Amino acid sequence: MSKFKNYALSIFVPLALGGIVGFLISGSMNYDSLNQPPLSPPAILFPIVWTILYALMGISYGILREKGLADLEVKQIYFIQLGVNLLWPLAFFVLQWRLFAFFWILILDVLVIIMIAVFYRCDKTAAILQLPYLAWVLFATYLNLGVYLLNK
């Protein structure tokens, strides 16, 4: 596979899946009507940040694929964390299971840390590109807990 096709596919997959989930939850987005914890960003920021983070995910995975380092362990942690990531907004927004979503995002926190460690063993750049993702997911964990506590 050419370098261009590798990166195009690697970036397209998380962006497309994130876009599908965004479409599925769009009718259930009630973020602005919820009581929010301090530091809550405006709703418009979320799709922008997630687009960037999904692109970075794809670039990292593309780096590992290009170098032939996307072994079974890399693939498993990458796609498991991506699946957990994509299910969180369904629990939080569509089902409005705020407490469940909080525990679900804690699982995502752990998976992202594991993914970064696995990526780091293979390629430092691929791992470093995931640090903004980790920071954002940790921030989202705080927001999830805050929304749960303020909207019981």
Protein Blocks (a to p, Z undefined) as FASTA:
>chain_A
ZZklmmmmmmmmmmmmmmmmmmmmmmmmcklmpccdehiacfklmmmmmmmmmmmmmmmm
mmmmmnopacfklmmmmmmmmmmmmmmmmmmmmnopmklmmmmmmmmmmmmmmmmmmmmm
momklmmmmmmmmmmmmmmmmmmmmmmmmmZZ
